[in-house]
Amino acid sequence: MREVLAEVSSQWQGGRPSALGTVVATFHSAPRAPGAAMLVADDGQVWGSVSGGCVEGAVYELAQRVMAEGRPVLQRYGVSEEDAFSVGLTCGGVLDVFVEPVDAEHFAELAELTESIRAQRPVVLATVVRHPDPQRVGRHLVVWPDRTLGGLGSSRVDDAVTDDARGMLASGRSGLLHYGPDGQCRGEGLAVFVNSFEPPPRMLVFGAIDFAAAVARLGSYLGYRVTVCDARPVFATRGRFPEADEVVVDWPHRYLTTQAAAGRVDQRTVVTVLTHDPKFDVPLLEVALRLDVAYVGAMGSRRTHEDRVARLRAAGVSEWELARLSSPIGLDLGARTPEETAVSIAAEIIALRWGGHGRRLVEVSGPIHRSS
């Protein structure tokens, strides 16, 4: 939903009816993950995507019906040998899409939800997508770490979903939860989609060089909150890094230490070290390699890498900690320009996140999309 949040909010605030389709479950090789959304306005405008093009036409038609009838619908889209040329996913995947009307009557909680997402405060939207009582389908519960808004039909359901939703928010997961009709832990009949809106993960780019500008631009495109940090004020300027969320003048190791102590670095954070200058790199990497972050990569030639590793060993960095270092940084794409190098770095980050190996897909078999 985050991708269409501005349009959803605009339609809602303007009192214009619309319908929101959200992917709530996927199976096999579905192209979009749970939480992907598509908004259809009453004037026919469309924003977002639920399948990358495979079933958008069918969801559009369903959204028109949902707006006209005012009732949400959970619809499964897939492909089989019998209907391979009908509406479905030609990739062979299956996805469940929940299409609901969006207006003040059906989604009264939207304003506060939108405010929290924009302010980057952790929040969860829990929506009933299946229940024996049709009147409870489409109800919303907004869950923050310290409070809730709305309700799913009973206090027992609200309590059960609140506990589970907070756990999913803490780990940044979205997905379906299943209960008995009144929130029983062991039971069937009630399905609730939990859409987690944790703050964007951070990308810390150290070294205000031309390669950093390209990395910052691509990091922002991938959804990271990007910070560029360099101790040299003449290079670390907003004008040189317009697409970074923050440009900081500070010694890299001091800045990272301060951010970690303040709880602003977590398991999703990626650290890219692009200065290839020992007086900056070594103290910074001593700190970075001892933090629980998703990725630490450092730029430089193989000779620079060997010298850097020797200095880190001399500084007391362990072999286990050194094994976490991606250096030379990036995948072997033959990259030369700053932009190509940024793609190489981003590709390595993506591969490590999802368990990819960086080989050409034509050379491998098995599923294209990995679940973890």
C-alpha positions, -999 to 999 in steps of 0.1 A, spaced: 0 0 0 29 23 6 35 27 -31 0 41 -37 -4 59 -3 -4 94 -17 -32 86 -42 -53 66 -16 -51 95 8 -59 121 -19 -90 102 -30 -102 96 6 -97 132 17 -115 144 -14 -145 122 -7 -140 104 -40 -148 67 -39 -121 42 -49 -112 6 -45 -79 -8 -33 -66 -42 -43 -40 -57 -21 -20 -89 -26 -25 -109 7 -10 -142 -2 12 -157 -30 21 -192 -41 48 -206 -64 63 -179 -87 39 -150 -82 56 -117 -93 46 -94 -64 49 -99 -27 21 -96 -1 13 -60 5 16 -49 -32 -13 -27 -40 -33 -13 -69 -58 16 -65 -87 22 -89 -106 55 -88 -142 60 -97 -131 80 -128 -111 50 -141 -76 61 -131 -53 34 -118 -22 35 -97 1 7 -86 3 -30 -95 -6 -63 -80 10 -87 -105 33 -67 -129 6 -68 -156 -7 -104 -156 -41 -98 -139 -44 -61 -136 -73 -60 -161 -93 -85 -140 -86 -67 -108 -96 -34 -125 -130 -50 -134 -134 -64 -99 -126 -30 -84 -154 -14 -104 -178 -39 -90 -166 -34 -55 -171 3 -58 -206 -1 -72 -217 -27 -46 -197 -14 -16 -187 -49 -6 -151 -62 -4 -140 -94 -23 -112 -118 -18 -102 -133 -52 -77 -159 -62 -58 -156 -95 -37 -183 -111 -31 -204 -141 -37 -241 -150 -34 -262 -181 -72 -257 -187 -72 -219 -185 -36 -210 -195 -49 -184 -220 -76 -170 -198 -71 -144 -170 -43 -156 -148 -6 -156 -141 13 -169 -171 44 -173 -149 25 -202 -132 21 -185 -99 -10 -180 -78 -20 -149 -58 -49 -139 -36 -60 -103 -40 -83 -85 -15 -103 -57 -32 -121 -33 -8 -139 0 -11 -120 30 3 -140 59 17 -149 74 50 -175 48 57 -155 17 49 -121 29 60 -124 55 88 -90 47 102 -71 57 70 -62 93 81 -43 82 112 -27 53 94 -15 76 66 -1 101 91 20 74 109 33 59 76 44 94 64 60 102 97 79 68 95 64 56 128 60 18 130 24 8 124 4 -23 112 -29 -24 93 -48 -56 101 -78 -63 78 -103 -91 79 -103 -108 45 -123 -139 53 -150 -146 79 -182 -166 81 -201 -134 88 -198 -112 57 -204 -81 78 -170 -85 94 -151 -88 62 -132 -56 54 -130 -44 91 -97 -28 100 -75 -26 131 -46 -2 132 -19 -14 156 10 7 170 35 -5 195 15 13 223 -21 16 211 -47 5 186 -75 20 165 -106 4 150 -118 -31 156 -123 -65 139 -156 -75 155 -148 -86 190 -124 -78 218 -111 -114 217 -102 -111 180 -87 -77 185 -65 -89 214 -52 -119 195 -45 -100 163 -28 -71 182 -3 -95 199 5 -113 167 6 -81 146 31 -64 169 54 -95 166 52 -93 128 59 -55 129 90 -61 150 104 -84 123 91 -64 94 68 -91 81 35 -89 63 11 -119 57 -20 -137 66 -30 -149 101 -56 -175 107 -79 -180 137 -113 -194 146 -143 -171 140 -139 -154 173 -101 -153 175 -94 -188 187 -58 -197 183 -67 -231 170 -94 -228 145 -104 -219 110 -128 -194 94 -111 -161 101 -83 -148 80 -66 -115 88 -41 -98 65 -14 -80 85 4 -53 65 35 -40 83 47 -5 77 80 -4 95 103 26 88 124 21 56 157 3 61 188 25 61 216 27 36 247 43 50 271 55 23 305 66 36 327 86 13 313 116 -7 327 106 -41 311 103 -75 304 66 -69 286 75 -37 262 98 -57 252 68 -79 249 44 -50 227 69 -31 205 74 -61 200 37 -66 196 31 -29 168 56 -27 151 40 -57 152 6 -39 134 21 -9 163 27 15 166 58 36 200 70 24 226 88 45 258 100 29 286 107 54 321 122 50 345 141 72 353 166 45 327 194 43 338 205 9 326 172 -6 297 163 17 272 188 4 235 186 -3 241 199 -39 263 169 -47 238 144 -33 203 156 -40 187 122 -38 201 113 -3 178 118 26 207 131 47 242 144 41 263 144 72 297 159 79 314 138 105 341 112 109 326 80 96 334 58 126 322 84 150 289 89 132 283 51 129 291 46 166 267 74 176 239 60 153 243 25 167 242 37 203 210 56 196 193 25 182 192 39 146 211 9 131 194 -25 128 195 -59 111 181 -43 78 208 -16 76 234 -18 48 268 -1 51 288 8 20 323 22 25 335 39 -7 364 61 5 392 35 1 413 57 24 428 38 54 424 66 79 387 66 73 381 29 63 398 10 91 382 27 121 349 26 104 351 -10 95 362 -19 130 328 -5 141 307 -18 112 318 -54 113 309 -57 149 273 -45 144 243 -67 136 236 -52 102 225 -68 69 256 -59 48 290 -43 50 308 -36 17 340 -17 10 353 -4 -23 388 -8 -36 412 -29 -57 423 -63 -45 456 -48 -34 437 -22 -14 416 -50 0 446 -70 11 461 -39 28 428 -31 45 424 -67 58 460 -66 72 453 -33 90 420 -47 104 437 -78 117 463 -56 134 435 -36 150 421 -68 165 392 -76 141 386 -114 142 385 -137 113 347 -143 118 341 -105 117 363 -102 86 343 -129 69 313 -106 70 331 -80 48 321 -78 11 353 -65 -4 359 -58 -32 323 -46 -31 296 -57 -55 290 -85 -80 312 -92 -110 292 -74 -137 321 -59 -155 310 -25 -142 332 5 -150 312 37 -146 298 50 -112 263 41 -123 273 6 -134 292 1 -101 261 12 -82 241 -15 -100 268 -40 -91 266 -30 -54 228 -30 -53 228 -64 -70 250 -79 -43 228 -65 -15 197 -79 -32 213 -113 -37 224 -115 -1 189 -105 11 170 -130 -9 196 -159 -12 205 -153 -48 238 -162 -63 243 -136 -91 243 -160 -120 224 -155 -152 188 -170 -148 192 -187 -182 220 -208 -166 200 -220 -136 168 -239 -130 142 -238 -102 121 -210 -89 129 -174 -100 115 -157 -69 128 -168 -35 107 -164 -4 137 -158 19 
